Amino acid sequence: MKKIKVIIKGRKFTEKLFGLKERQIRRAIEAARDNAEKQKEEASIELEKLYIKLADDDANFSALINAIILSKQTIKSADETIEALNEISADLESEVEIDDDCDEEA
């Protein structure tokens, strides 16, 4: 049985609530993944704009480099978040063995 189902089933929900709770968890993970992907995309767009500004005659290189660093950090953070969410999803989808006693109680 998948880990997510064992966790939820252990909470003694009715079958209807069981499926609802599982969908809510999946949606929350997907929403978090979408948010991280959006942050990454926005930071990538900003990064390209900053690179273009480096060619300006009156460019403040120090400020631009700091802004580039922030954009790069945002991209890396978003990548790490996406990776963590993928690991969480995989963990919740992993198969687990349950004792017959546990199944009867749930």
C-alpha positions as CSV (number, residue, x, y, z in Angstrom):
1,M,0.0,0.0,0.0
2,K,1.3,3.5,-0.7
3,K,2.6,5.4,2.2
4,I,0.2,8.4,1.7
5,K,-2.7,6.0,1.9
6,V,-1.4,4.3,5.1
7,I,-0.9,7.7,6.7
8,I,-4.4,8.9,5.9
9,K,-6.1,5.6,6.5
10,G,-4.5,5.5,10.0
11,R,-6.6,8.6,10.8
12,K,-9.8,6.6,10.5
13,F,-11.5,8.6,7.8
14,T,-14.5,7.3,5.9
15,E,-13.7,6.2,2.4
16,K,-15.1,9.5,0.9
17,L,-13.0,11.7,3.2
18,F,-10.0,9.4,2.6
19,G,-10.0,10.2,-1.1
20,L,-10.7,13.9,-0.5
21,K,-7.8,14.2,2.0
22,E,-5.4,12.4,-0.5
23,R,-6.4,14.8,-3.3
24,Q,-5.9,17.8,-1.0
25,I,-2.4,16.6,-0.1
26,R,-1.5,16.1,-3.7
27,R,-2.9,19.5,-4.7
28,A,-0.9,21.2,-1.9
29,I,2.3,19.6,-3.1
30,E,1.5,20.5,-6.7
31,A,0.7,24.1,-5.7
32,A,4.0,24.4,-3.9
33,R,5.8,23.0,-6.9
34,D,4.0,25.4,-9.3
35,N,4.9,28.3,-7.0
36,A,8.6,27.3,-7.0
37,E,8.6,27.0,-10.8
38,K,7.0,30.4,-11.1
39,Q,9.6,32.0,-8.8
40,K,12.3,30.3,-10.9
41,E,10.9,31.5,-14.1
42,E,10.5,35.1,-12.8
43,A,14.0,35.1,-11.5
44,S,15.3,33.8,-14.8
45,I,13.6,36.6,-16.7
46,E,14.9,39.2,-14.3
47,L,18.4,37.7,-14.6
48,E,18.3,38.2,-18.4
49,K,17.2,41.8,-17.9
50,L,20.1,42.4,-15.5
51,Y,22.6,40.9,-17.9
52,I,21.4,43.3,-20.6
53,K,21.7,46.3,-18.2
54,L,25.4,45.5,-17.8
55,A,26.0,47.0,-21.2
56,D,24.5,50.4,-20.3
57,D,26.9,53.3,-20.3
58,D,25.8,54.4,-16.8
59,A,25.6,50.9,-15.3
60,N,26.1,50.5,-11.6
61,F,28.1,47.3,-11.8
62,S,28.1,46.7,-8.1
63,A,24.3,47.0,-7.8
64,L,23.8,44.9,-10.9
65,I,26.1,42.1,-9.7
66,N,24.3,42.1,-6.3
67,A,20.9,41.8,-8.1
68,I,22.3,39.1,-10.3
69,I,23.4,37.2,-7.2
70,L,19.9,37.5,-5.7
71,S,18.3,36.2,-8.9
72,K,20.8,33.3,-9.1
73,Q,20.0,32.4,-5.4
74,T,16.3,32.5,-6.1
75,I,16.8,30.1,-9.0
76,K,18.9,27.7,-6.9
77,S,16.4,27.9,-4.0
78,A,13.5,27.2,-6.4
79,D,15.4,24.2,-7.8
80,E,16.0,22.9,-4.3
81,T,12.4,23.3,-3.4
82,I,11.2,21.5,-6.5
83,E,13.7,18.7,-5.8
84,A,12.5,18.4,-2.2
85,L,8.8,18.3,-3.3
86,N,9.7,15.6,-5.8
87,E,11.3,13.6,-3.0
88,I,8.2,14.2,-0.8
89,S,5.9,13.0,-3.5
90,A,8.1,9.9,-4.2
91,D,8.2,9.1,-0.5
92,L,4.4,9.4,-0.2
93,E,3.9,7.2,-3.3
94,S,6.3,4.6,-2.0
95,E,5.0,1.2,-1.1
96,V,4.8,0.2,2.5
97,E,3.9,-3.0,4.2
98,I,1.3,-2.9,6.8
99,D,0.4,-5.6,9.4
100,D,-3.1,-7.1,9.1
101,D,-3.7,-5.8,12.6
102,C,-3.1,-2.3,11.5
103,D,-5.3,-2.6,8.5
104,E,-8.2,-3.8,10.6
105,E,-7.8,-0.9,13.1
106,A,-7.7,1.7,10.3
